[in-house]
Amino acid sequence: MNFNLSDEQKMIYEYGQSLAKDFDRKYWSECAERKAFPTEMYQKVADDGFVGIMVPEAYGGSGLGMFEMVLFQEGLSNMGIPLLSLVVGATMSLSPIGDHGTEEQKQKYLPAGCTGDLRFCFAITEPDAGTNTMKTSTMIKATGNGGYRLNGRKTFITDAKESDYMLVVTRNKSLDEVERKTDGFTIVIVDTKAKGVEMHPIDVSIPMPECQYQVFFDDVEIGSENILGEVGRGFDILFESLNPERIILAAVCTGIGRYAMDQAVAYANERVVFKGPIGAYQALQHPLAKGKTEIELASLMTRKAAWLFDQKLPCAAEANMAKYAGAEASMHAIDASLQCFGGNGFTKEYGIFDLYPMARLLKTAPLNSEMVLNYIGEHVMGLPRSY
């Protein structure tokens, strides 16, 4: 792994600084308050070619890898303007279509996805399954004429209503019908406006522009052209999507943590109480230095996980460690920054406290830290399974 970034990679990492000149933290926060998707910002990102970072060049993308997507997301988050829609769309949806889609699917979805004309979301979580994806009960059943019908429900689906299509994790055989619990999964591409698709917003107490939804499927017609990969072999695609999700969200965590630290350092150098700048006091300086150290360590693990992914090497351990480290480091960094700002940290003007709910969310979702530690304990360290 080379720690020196190429000129292209530096440009990708620093793109957030350029974007923030037109769409800064204030713009992002105003969208978050209104629960309005930052459409203009997203379109600018698409126009500049960054939605298709991981899409093959033949289909309108840049043909780059997870490492570049990490740099891009971390760079945006460094400016306090994370785009979680790119996690479920560009990373978890367009990239799998590029890897596993038919030629017709690639031609239909990828160029339009790269230009921002089509948006995707990813539907996996269910109210009765939660972390235990094996208990997925959303099902597709063959109709006998080459098609299928989709029934079931999903919850906490980011950007569902605002998207044109969603990748839906389903079963074509229930858990009690298969020999291996990973058998019988099928990934389907669903038009969000199709007959039988119903959505209800979930009101969450987190300042972010992306909305969450409950999604219901009632006899939704699915053609064979809407199957991604092979029927019954969808778990392989799903597995390939989960590590990227954790890696990218780790990058978001380190970015917003770094943004909080930068704001705190600037404030601590200017704010004078008693004899001089408060940044000279070790009671503030040490927590900030510790937060900075944790952020950079998490960022390194995130980049390692991304590099391994791009080399097609096992990266589950590193992806999980990055996700855990990123969430913890982000919360600690924001907390130290809040303490530095004092009462001002809780005001809308400074906007530091507004960062905390997202960091705290990413300790719980899309996979909680306890399950991450279970994975590390069992699969990395060789300890007995606890659940």
N, C-alpha and C positions, 0 to 999 in steps of 0.2 A: 504494500500500500504506500503510495507516494503522498506525502503531506503537502507537497508544493502544488498549488492549483495552477492549471494552464490559464492562459489569457482568457479563453472562452469561459472557463469555470469561474474566474474572477468576475467577469462581466455578469454572469448569471447570478452570482452571490450578491453583487452590488446593485442589481436591478431594482431592488426594493427602495434604495435611496432615490433613484430616478423616478420611480412610480409615486413615491410619497410627495414629490413636488406638486403633483396634480391631485393625488388622492391620499391625503395624510391621515393621521390618527383621528383628527377631528371629523373628517368625512366618514371614516369607518365607524366611529362612535355614534354619529348621527344616524347612520343606517341601522346600527344595532338597537338604538333606542326606539326606532320606528318599526323594528323587525322587517326592514326592507332590504332585500338583497342588493348588494352594491353593483348594480348592473353595469354602470359606466366603467367602473374600475375593472370588472371582470372582462368586459369587452376590450378594454385597453390591453390587458394582459394577453388576451387571445390575439388581438391585432399584432402584438409584438412577438408572437410566436411561442409563448410560454405555456399555454394550455397543452400543446402537443409535444412537450419535451420528450415523453417516453413513447410517442407514436412513431412508427417507421416513416422515413422520409418519403417513401412511395405513396403514402396516404396523407401527406400534408403535414407531417410532424417533423421533429428535429432528429429523431433516431438516437437520442441520448439515453442515459440510464437513470437508475435510482439515485446515484450519487449526485447527479446534476439536479434532480428534483428536490433532493434534500437541501442542496445549496440554495435553490430558488425559494423554497418554503421558509428556510431559516432566515434568508435575507429579507423576505417580506415581514416576518415576525419580529425581526430586529427593529423594524420601524413601527411596530405596534399595529400592523395591518394584516393579520393572518387571514387566509382564505381557506376555510375548512371545506368549502365546496370542491376545491381542487383535490382534496384527499379522496372523497367518495366518487368524484367524477373522473378527473384526469388520471389519477393513480390507480384506483380500484376498479374502474370501468373501462376507460379507453384502452389502457394498457393490456388487460386480459383479452379484449376483443382483438387487439393487434397480435397477440400471441396465439389465440385459440379460435378466432373467428374464421368463418368461411370467406372466400373472396368477395362474395356478394355482401356479407355483413361488413367487411372492412370498407368496401366502397361506399356503402350506405351511411355508415355511422362515423368513421374516423375523420375524413376531410371536414365534414360539417361540425364535428366535435372540436376540432382544432381551431376553426375559425370563430367558434362561439355561437354558431347558428343552431346547434343542438347541445343540450346539456343532459348529463346522466347523473343518477344517484345509485346507491347500492343498498339493497334491502336484505338484511340477514336477521336482525334481532327479533325475537318473538316474546310476547308477554309471559307465556308459560314455559319457555325454554331458557331465556336469558343467556347466561354464560355457557350453558350446556347445549351447544349447537346440535349435538347428536339427536336431541329430542325435537328437532324441527318438525312441525306438523303441517306446514304449508305444503300442499300436494299438487302434482299434476297427474292426471289420469288420461290415458289414451282414449280417444273417442271412436276409434275403429276406421276412421277415414284419413288417417295419417296425421291428424292433429291431436290436440290435448285440451283439457279444461283445467284451469288453475283455481284452487280454492284455499283460503287460509287468511292469515293476518300477520302483520308485522308492526313493530313499534319502534319509536325513536329513530325514524328514518329521516336523515338530514336532507333537506332540499327536495323532498318528494314532489310537492305540488309545483315547485318552480322548475322542475326538470321535465324534459320531454320523454325520456325513457329511463327505465331502471333495470339494473341487473338484480334478479330475485333468486335467492337461494331457496330451492325447493327439494322435496323428496318425490321420487317416482315410486319408491317403495318405502313403507313405514319402517320404523326401527325394529319392530318385532318380526319383520318379514325378511331381514337380511342376516347373513352369516357374520359379516364384519360391520361394525357400527358405522364405518365410513362409506359403505356401499349404499347405492340407491339415492345418491344426491344428483340433482340436475340443476344447472344454472340456465335461467330463461331471460330473454330480453322482452320487457313488457312496455308497451306504450302507456304512459301515465294517463292518457285521455281515453283509453279503451273502455268499452262497455263492461261494467262489472267491477271497475276499480273505484273505490271510495276512500276518501282521505279526511282525517280530522286533525287539526293542529293540536299540539301539546304545548301548553303554556309553561315554559321553563324560566326559572329565575336567574338567567345568565345573560349578561349583555353580549349579544352576538347577532350578526345580521342573518345568519342561516337559521331557518325554522325547523322544528322537529314535528313529525306527523305519525299518527297511527294510520296504517293502510290496510284496507280490507279487499280481498279478492273473492268475487262471487261468480263462479262459472265463467271466468275470463278465457276467451278463446286464444289458444296458443298454436301457431302453425309450426311446422318443422323448421321453417326458416328462422324461428325465434329461439331455437335451442343453441346455446353456446357450447361448443365441444360436443361431447357424446352424452346421450341419455344414460343416466346411472353412473357416469364417470365425473360428475361435477365436483366431487370433493377435492380432486387434484387442483382444479382451477381455484376453488375456494381457499385452499391452503396457500396457494401462491399469492393470494390477495391479502391474507392476514398479516404476514410479515411486513409487506410494504406499508400497510396501514399503521402498524406500530412504529416503523422507522420514521415515516413522515410526521406523525404526531409528536414523536420525540423531538424532531426538528422544530415544530411549532412551539413546543414547551421551552426549548433552549432559547429560541428567538424572543418570545415574550418575556422570559426571565432576563435576558440580556437588555431588552428595552427598558425594563424596570430599573435595572442596575445603572444604566446610562443616565436615566432621568435623576436617580438618586445622587449619583456622583456630581452631576452638574449643580443640583440643589445644595448639596453638602459643601461645595466649594464657594457658594455664594451666600448662603444663609449664615448670618452672624448672630450669635447669642453669647453673652458675657464678653470674653476677650477676643474671640476670633471666629473663623469659619468652623461650623460644627463638624466638618469632615476631619478636623485635626483630633477629635476626641476618639480614643480607642474604642469606647463603648459603641460608637457608630461605625468606626472604621473596620473593626474586626468582623462583625457580621456581614458587612458588605464584601470584604475580601473573601470570606468563607463562601458567600453566595456566588461570587465571581468564579472561584475555583470549582465549585460544584457544577456550574453552568458549562464551563469549558471542558470538564471531564465528561459530562453527559454528551456534549457536542462531539467529542472525539469518538465515543462509543457509537453514536449515531452514524457518523461517517464510516466507521469500520463496518457496521452492519450493512450500510448501503453498498460499500465496495464489495463485500462478500456476495451480496445479492447479484450485483452486476457480473461477478466472476462465475455465477452459477454454482457457488459453494454454499454449504450449509450455513445458515445465518439465523436460525430461530433463537439460539441462545443470545446472540448479540442483539437481535431485534427486541427481545423481551427485556434484556438488561437496559437497552437504550430507552425504551418506553418507561421503565421504572425510574431510572436515573433522571430522565428528562422531567417527568412529573414532579418528583421530589425536589429537584434543583430549582425548578420554576417556582414552586410554592415558597421555598426558603428564600429565594432571591426577592420575590415580591414582598414577602413579610419583612425582610430586612429593609427594603426600600420604604415600605409604609412607616416603619419605626423611625427611619431617617426624616421623613416628611412631617412626622407628628400629625397634628390635626389636619394640616393641608392635604395629607395623603388620602383623606376621605372625602375630599371635595370634588365636584365635577370639573372644576377648573384644572386641577392637576391630573386627575384621571388615573391615579395609581391603584386605588382599591378596585376599580372596574376590571383590572387585569386578573384579580385573584379568582373570581368564580370560574373563569375558563381553565386556569391552571388546576383548580380543585376538581373540576369536571374530568380533566384528563387523567387524574389519579383513579377515577372510577370507570370511565368509558374510554374506548369501546371495550376494554378488558381491564377489570379492576386490579389493583396492585397485589392483592392477596393471591389471585390466580396466576399472576406473573411470577410471584415468589414461589408458588407451588410448582410451576414449570421449571424454574431454575433449580429448586431443591431436588425434584425428581429426575429431570432429564439431563441436567448439567452436573449435579453433585452426586447423583446416585442414591438419594435417600428414598425411603419407602413412600409409596403413593398415599396421600392423606385424605382422598375424597373419592 
